[in-house]
Amino acid sequence: MIGLLTTLVAGCDVLAVIPANGIVRDLAKRLLLPYYNSVKQQEVIGLLPETDLMISVHSREIIPIDILDRVRLGGINVHPCLSEYKGTHPIERFVRDGKTRASVGVHRMIAEVDLGEVLSEVFVDIDRNVADTVAGVYNTLYPLYCFGLLDVLKRLQNE
């Protein structure tokens, strides 16, 4: 939800939403935005030639490189704890490891998961009182999702 709302606030035209959950699907419905179950659906594939940028936030699917290559600027992914916990369940691993220094990174999507060029990464110290729960860490990091995504969107507008 945070990625969709931030994208709209940035003034981007959203051509399609692939919701990660029912809350995002319901938001897309209320905003009268088209939504689909997968980036691999023919309706989505048909939108690619007119798409400038694909944005992924908590996606449940890996976007194939042949799809990313059809998008003018490719794709970016917003990922918590990118520098230390690439891949799935980064916050669960962060909490399990007892860490208190977290980050939100935005990187270019490439064929290898979470290994594209890092365009932005903001670090923050998580209060020990919330660093031991996944929800507490996410609630601390969500504002950084907005700032990182807005920063990258602003820079990419000039490409």
QUIQUIPE-V349405 format. One record per run of one state. SS is the DSSP state (@ for helix, = for strand, . for the rest). FROM is the first residue (numbers start at 1). LEN is the number of residues. If there is no record, write none. Layout:
SS/FROM/LEN
SS/FROM/LEN
This chain:
./1/1
@/2/8
./10/7
=/17/1
./18/4
@/22/9
./31/4
=/35/1
./36/6
@/42/9
./51/3
=/54/4
./58/7
@/65/4
./69/6
=/75/6
./81/9
@/90/7
./97/4
=/101/8
./109/9
=/118/8
./126/8
@/134/23
./157/3
